[in-house]
C-alpha cells in the first residue's frame, strides 16, 4: 500500500460515520427534487417522485440517490465496525425489494427513462450492482443483488445500444461525459465477463480505444468550466489507466498530457474555487475537486513506482482532496446530496484493473499492432 493510499484509508475511517448518516437521511428525503423526463401527453406529470421510482426517489435526483445507496453498500463492506450496520441493512432491506426494483427496471426500459440517465445514472447503478454481485459472502447482499438483477439487465442493454450508436464521445465536465460513464460501468462489465458474458466489457474497451486512443496534447489548460464536477481530461486518463496495460498506458499518457512531470497545465493541478456551494451548479465545483483527486490517485497508482510523474500526481491528488473533503458531509444540501459519494470513491481502496477478458485482450493487442492512432488492424 502506498503512503497516499494509507493516508486516504485513515481519512475514510474518520469520516465514514458522517458519510453514512448523511446518505441514510438523503435516501429517504423526497423533497426538494429535480425531476428529469419527457412527457408525451397530458396526465403524465408525477404526483410524487416515488410513484415512478420507488427506490431511487430521494437525494434530490435519481442518480444521486443511486450514489447514496452505493455509498452505504461500500461502507458496509469496508468499515462495518464504524457505521450503524444494523440500521443500514434495515434501510437497504426496505429499499432493495423485488417489487420496487422491478418498477425501477420497467421505467429504465422506457425511452424516457433510458434517455434520462444516459450514461451517468446507468453507470452508477451498474457499479452499485457490482458491489452487491461481488459480495457473495454476505447473505443480504446476495438477496439484494438477485432483486436488482432485472434493473442491471435493462441498464446493460441500454449501455450496449448506446455504445453501438454513438460515433463520438461527449467530452463535457458534467453528467453526459462518456469516459466517466464507461469507467463506472467497467467493474460490473468485468464481473459479467468473469461469468462468460463478455459483450459489455468488450464494447466498453473497444469503444474507449476507438474514441480515445489517438488523443494527444489534450487542451486541459481550458479547464474547468463553471459547472464542472468532472475533468474531461482526467476522466479520460483514468478510464485508459483502467483499460491499458501499464507500459502502453504510460506511453499513451505521455502523448495525452505531456506536461504532468512539470505539473502542467497549471489549471489541471489547481483546485477549483467554490464561491457559492448553495447553488446547484456552483456546488459542482466541490465535486470536481474530489473527482480530480480520485483521477490523480488512479494515475499515481497505475504508473510504475519509479516514474517521475507519480510525485506530481500524488501531490495533485492531495491538494484536491484537501480542497474537496472539508465540507463534503456538512455543507448545503446542494453539496451533501451527492458529494459524499465522491469522497468515498476517492478515499476507499482503488480496485486494481483486473485482467481483461480474452476477446478484449485480443482487440487491444491488435490495436497496438497498428499505427499509433490505432487505425491499422482495427475491426
Secondary structure, DSSP 4 states (H G I P E B T S, - for coil): --HHHHHHHHHHHHHHHHHHHHHHHHHH---S--------STT-S-S-HHHH-SSS--SSSHHHHHHHHHHHHHHHHH-TTTS-HHHHHHHHHHHS-HHHHHHHHHHHTSHHHHHHTTTHHHHHHHHHHHHHHT-TT-HHHHHHHHHHHHHHHHHHHHHHHHHHH-SS----SSTT-HHHHHHHHHHHHHHHHHTT--HHHHHHHHHHHHHHTT--S--GGGPPPTT-SS-HHHHHHHHHHHHS-HHHHHHHHHHHSTTGGGT-SHHHHSPPP-S-TTSHHHHHHHHHHHHHHHHHHHHHHHS-TT-THHHHHHHHHHHHHHHHHTTTTTS-HHHHTTHHHHHHHHHSPPPPPPPPPHHHHHHHHHHHTS-TTS-TT--
